[in-house]
Amino acid sequence: MEITSHDSLEAICAEEWDALAGSNPFLKYGFLRSLETSDCLQSQGWYPQHIVVSSDGSIVGAMPLYIRDNSYGEFVFDWAWAEAYEKAGGRYYPKLVSAIPFSPVSGSRLLTHNDDPDKNDIKKLLVSTGIKLCTDNNLSSWHCLFIDLEPHEIFVNSNMLARLGCQYHWYNRDYLDFHDFLSTLSSKKRKNIKRERRLVDKLNLNIETLVGAEISEKHWQIFYTFYCATFTKKWGAPRLTLEFFLNLEKNLPGAAVLILARDSQNYVAGAFSLQSEDVLYGRHWGCARDYNNLHFELCYYQTIEYCIKNNFKKLDAGAQGEHKIGRGFEPVETWSMHWLKDENFRAPVANFLDHETKAIKDYIAQLAEHSAFRK
């Protein structure tokens, strides 16, 4: 087998990459390549170094990989690790990261064909290659973020540390419609959701759901102003460019879902998602001014209705937000793996992760006790 690294997806066959990536839109060639060509990456400290494994001229394995000079846009926070390492005289950056930039979406990071009898060997090779890149280039660490659980053991057997996180997902249990979903909730939660939706109804806004090619350049330009306003207010400079959104349909046909609200004259708010065959991934939201409960309506209730209508199994609404629990979302575990070059640094991080894991497991158990569903 031949191993190669690439500072761009341009030299990699899109069809062969996508054959490994499966249905997750964030792993698709079109999504990752759009980030590269739309000035989203290097200005934010993401430098592609993708790994490809080939056999007899065909790609049999791949790993999205980036050299990082900061930790923005990762959603697995290691700022304290960096500070401690550098206070001790080390250099934490640059580091290696296998992740989807700006997207806390779980999925495979070790891409192989599901029916390949050698897939476990290829995954082990990808992991050993990530570690070798660190040692050969004197990089402090390699971080594989939001991984599928399937290769968990492969990482652990390579002396990598596991880190637990928590997100909130909504699951479709074969609901007939939104009212059917509401009927499974406790009376208090059900009444609260109905009240919130009634208050939005009183705003007299028209709500549109646009998918793929239905989203025009004008729609993207309007949504982008909402996105920038929200991002600037909360986190600083926006991560994604207008060019990225404008090129989405060309590079990832049919994946974008845009839910917009407008008054009698103008659009006033919007929520952006990406869809796979059976999962909707809620990503970004923004509005022209504050409207009570409109965020819940566009980002949760309208997206839940969309999932039910299209028989999607799950709504992944991303990181943060305990308030999702009261609206029918459930806490789920997320996992990341970390390799640290310095053994003297690895020991205290491992100790920290032991305590953090216990705390997060307790936290998830407590959240489950506050489920919105009827006992």
Secondary structure as UniProt FT lines:
FT   STRAND          2..6
FT   HELIX           9..11
FT   HELIX           14..21
FT   TURN            22..23
FT   HELIX           25..27
FT   HELIX           29..37
FT   TURN            38..39
FT   HELIX           42..44
FT   STRAND          46..48
FT   STRAND          50..55
FT   TURN            56..57
FT   STRAND          58..63
FT   STRAND          66..68
FT   TURN            72..73
FT   HELIX           79..87
FT   TURN            88..89
FT   STRAND          95..98
FT   TURN            101..102
FT   STRAND          111..112
FT   TURN            114..115
FT   TURN            117..118
FT   HELIX           119..136
FT   TURN            137..138
FT   STRAND          141..144
FT   TURN            150..151
FT   HELIX           152..156
FT   TURN            157..159
FT   STRAND          161..171
FT   HELIX           178..182
FT   TURN            183..184
FT   HELIX           187..201
FT   TURN            202..204
FT   STRAND          206..211
FT   HELIX           212..214
FT   HELIX           217..234
FT   HELIX           242..246
FT   HELIX           248..251
FT   TURN            253..254
FT   STRAND          256..262
FT   STRAND          267..275
FT   STRAND          279..287
FT   TURN            292..293
FT   HELIX           294..296
FT   HELIX           297..301
FT   HELIX           302..309
FT   TURN            310..311
FT   STRAND          314..316
FT   HELIX           322..327
FT   STRAND          330..340
FT   HELIX           343..369
//
